[in-house]
């Protein structure tokens, strides 16, 4: 509505702004599918995701009128498709369910129209099934909603991108947010933040290494500092593999595969978005004409005046915030691989509200000494006071091994399930980036594996730090649930965590990497949202301040 009413499709010369062609399958079809195949009772009570997916895929009845609509859509669209979830609760203003349900991608290239339709129907069934997967059920348990209230609609959307041999992907995928929880002065929170990657957006929304910049001042991006600090930059990209067996009855994320950057260089897409790091002179040069390390910086694009990328992002964020009455998050894709006589494509894929805690309780955080504190941070998300936390789950920094991060995630998931069953909220402390797509950069937990945490602390590894988790679906969901989020940086004058105190507390349960501490007296969490500061008090300091 905003794009059409304000005629911004062709506002910028050489760039077309649009929403890709799509078909919407409403929630009434979801209800009919469940009832006609007698799946509702089974799905509500099932605990095995494979069994749920299998029963839904094998279901014989699918509304005939919708099959006709899908067939007609496929007659018009012969490009790859994204089959996206769009449930009633997914984009709610109170608890947007970002990334909880599944999106499936289809090559949609089979010459047999019946087979293309069959693959699409199976993908729709799989999205329906994801409504009842364990992760979604655990997510809903942490809200005031009931699973019985949830209904799934499905969007079948033409993917933005171009064919490069056996790969299909856009030049840029990204997430733009109109509110930045970690602004670097002189940036303000309201200036927003953008995270972008080469290839499909899986790299961005699942917390992989991406390029971040403020759309109000993109010239302040400094990629070399990231390289020197942690080595974190995009080394590969995601693309839809067009070589898969189109007769597979259960298309899914397996067809989105990871490729090395050299593949993008062979495709001719890397030069448009990359720079080259030359170790000999410790400098980064735009483009890929020199020998050296390829770095996805987007510098060639951000500096070009003929591609108004930041202008478009700022316009859409401002319009989206005005239209929804709240800060927004926008998923987008950009296709540059088009003939010279055609405009480049900027696709708006999704827009959802960002939930902000606007309670600005004034807290005195300076009346406590360092010895009173478990943790102090000047990069926090959240606001308010919690003086009732008796449980701590901590990843032991001394025992943690980066190549075993998935094992640590499983240990956390087991403790989380036990505490959730008892209704006990806890403080979660760990190293690296929580919910990272790259297990070498942190602990790749999913939301349902830590759903019982009411406060989370994210610290650096012993040998380097990583960028905070901002920009991913994982981070968005933590924010929407008002979970306190502390980032402990490398500057110990401002941020610190008392690892010795944590190590000295007896463990009620201990795994290879994770310890569960059950305290006799509660700790306290004090968060000042307007200052961006927070502290966590030891039990004795909590009693004194309460």
Buried (B, 14 or more C-beta within 10 A) or exposed (E): EBBEEEEBBEBBEEBBBBBBEBBBBBBEBBEBBBEEBEBBEBBBEBEEBEEBBEBBBEBEEBBEEBEEBBBEBBEEBBBBBBBBBBBBBBBBEEBBBBBBBBBBBBBBBBEEEEEBBBBBBBBBBBBBBBBBBBBBBBBBBBBEBEBEEBBBBBBBBBBBBBBBEBBBBBBBBBBBBBBBBBBEEEBEBEBBBBBBBBBBBBBBBBBBBBBBBBBBEBEEBEBBEBBEBBEBBBBBBBBBBBEBEBEEEBBBEEBBBBBEBEBBBBBEBBBBBBBBBBEEEEEBBBEBEEEBBBBBBBBBBBEEEEBBBBEBBBBBBEBBBEBBEBBBBBBBBBBBBEEEEEBBBBBBBBBBBBBBBEEEEEBEBEEBEEEBBBBBBBBBBBBBBBBEBBBBBBBBBEBBEBEBBEBBBBBBBBBBBEBBEEEBBBBBBBBBBBBBBBBBBBBBBBBBBBBBBBBBBBBBBEEBBBBBBBBBBBBBBBBBBBBBBBBBBEEEEEBBBBBEEBEEBEBEBBBEBBBBBBBEEBBBBBBBBEBBBBBBBBBEBBEEBE
